[in-house]
Amino acid sequence: MTNTFPVLGIQPFSFLCPTRLVFGPGSVAQTGQILADAGITSVLVVVGSRFTKSSSGFASMLQSLSDASIAWTEYSDVHADPDDTNVRTAAIMLRKEGHQAVLAYGGGSPIDCAKSAALSAANGADILDYLYTRAQPQRPALPIFAVTSTAGTGSEMSSAAVTTDQSESRKLGFSHPSLFPQAAIVDPALHASMPPSLTAATGLDALTHVVESYLSLAANPICDAINLEAMRRIGSSLPVAWADGSNLAARANMALASASAGMAFSQTGLGMVHGFAHPLGSRLGAAHGMANAVLLPYILAAMAGHVAPRMAQIDAALHGNADPASTYSATSLVETIVSMNKAMGIPASVAELAAVLGVDKKSLAEKRMDILADALSYRSRPRSPRTFSDSELATLYDVAVDGNLERAYRI
């Protein structure tokens, strides 16, 4: 499948997104009624262990469950990147308590953990069996509901979940139609408490999703429309939300862009930015959105000669224009993203990111082969618009480590 649609028709594609989206300030208070309307009377609540579970939004959600006479048990030990132990524990709780469904509150970590646990519990299987394709689910996941407190992962509207294999230090994704949540409650007011650093990381995660989805070989007209609209919202609203977290209009635009991105990349897959970001997360401890933000300019520079027209369209959309004029190009897109990163304090290279994380140059060099091996096996690599060889990807990683953007163009 290509990114160019024939004049006399459109490349065949499929589109599935069964998730009900409930969007708007105050919508978190509807959570209990939404579950009750779905016939749910007992639920496992999955939430992060930090300030999220002490937030007023989380309290409002729990109150809505009580008001709807829904019984619940809380699992709040989810790590920043949920691992197989998190998933096993949540799955055991689901089975032991006999809950009908799982309800996640927070960012991508609790949502992904809830998804994987719902699938494991329904099948009585270990999540690693699915991640390593040793088995395939025989039953759909238990019903999943998600309330978002960040705008970035899009997991609330996607069919994918990422779990870290602790023993191998690998972040692995798995997709299944039943991992689409039954309902996603997206309340922009819940996002107002995000600090600037988290706003930047999650927002640039959402940007990476729409960029890679739009450039994917599996792109299609429906996803193109979703992604372009999300780009326009991100381009105009991310800088505002970062500078003024109380700006509800900017928060709403980012929340909608993030959620719609999940719809699109569930159909198209992602690309090699994510291919490298996952091992940077598992090997260096880098936050996923931050890793994406650092890598994105380098991957795009290396693809500039292969998908220049679509890259120009992305740059035009980020600047609020419907059509690319002569001022927009593949190069100008890279410059736009570099400028956004710099303005929000994103490290300019993998080496700079590692230093921020306390990983010295020697340790970073020692991890090179493991990071590369992981990236080369990324499941969506075949959907990259440029067919990178293994050696080209190795060079690209080294370029991103060194921060040599000009060399990335020449790969």
Steps between C-alpha positions, in 0.01 A plus 500: 500500500630846414435852617398612151143423402434425131311758297225249416449365850619456855723232644299240695494553876297422810405728788374389840452712812212377719589721798239747621665836562347715775672838478472824692572679828328327788447176310694303766189525719313290242732201540282302740187544291688403184609174661153438643343554157737231370372257763812518718450459875855411610831636371874500567630858507858533372682824583857623536662496843600866507303825518238381249316290755485792743357738241155654516418346163566149629285571804222623273520183294482277810201699626325440171554125543347512847207706373437233234525218760805352328734295721870552443846391610805721447836400354741792526850355471541560126850608396567785257551229237276210607683169509393139493483488881255791503285325241506165683404662830211689346382189314507296821294767675248500217453124524512480881243775552282383212484845347312537173720773358806719549501880532826690447563853621807697401745504211616227268660287770188410702293476183745258335529297820121479526469388138761226527356379832150488352624280216709276726218456752246411236726232355679377812829558320821688568544825306853400392356208304319751282787746478733231370229339282522171688122507513202690366197610705207263475257736674455878482626714784267587784327834438741794529416858593751786509509846655798709388697745712760576229491576128756295313480124474159465336471161670145585605393472134743238369517122467859479625673466836870504590651289777860482619654154533701548819738212447600615151462878554283521187190707435270299277171596341202280431183579306164329510153624402368436851759741645297791367336639816122488502499864603761772535419790732713796397456794738741784407456657843689203647806595293537850644721374783765355268833681550670654193753215467226235489290716269794517259584129513142381460419760235802407291402135541165585341681691224723200430192279475329711235822558304592131488143395428475751213830379352425129547476276195159400638368858494146543366268794430304474826813491713654778291206727584522411870875552512503832312234643729692379806817663363321834468380479859843400631682771304278775638437367851803311632716814545207670676425205730869475586526871583164527677365174636179667613399585143207260464457558127860389436455205734183399317670516160790288621267248666299461180813477285645229723181294505443523125863404438432172680221427255726562202816315601293195595431469128834607351763400752792724591864519390864495596478791742306260721731220397788681670297668775392171655854374570607847617219474750583151621881530489547861612182568693397776261139613515332384180386840377840653573679225305265552205559874506879464496499244217232648273714762317772246416262237362318763294825641363602152383162460325492846340601374159236225501175666614569870448150594374325351801754649737427841348128439561575426866694824538216695338249341736712580805493863389123494453497492120293261292744477209878507487635806323857555389594595856431146626728205432647190656789708629273768643305230688819381668584860587151554642532199731853594605370847593208354698734267686744778582227734621371237743838391631527162326857359481649539153656153480487154653829574678346811659191300598717231656694760698174643637406148609835447671634255240866576423662470159665167581172342610321641196763348271472164677125497440532577128478144368202409719315816396571433132399134518170600659434775245579278202231254609230766542169355384394805293833534320349367173260796494776761489480706178873448460631146503804550721767233495637379831821695444309817412302474823821447695645814344180689567511407868863614526409828334219554750738422787753756373238761406623530140180596321671595174646151470154349547394658171785318323426147625 
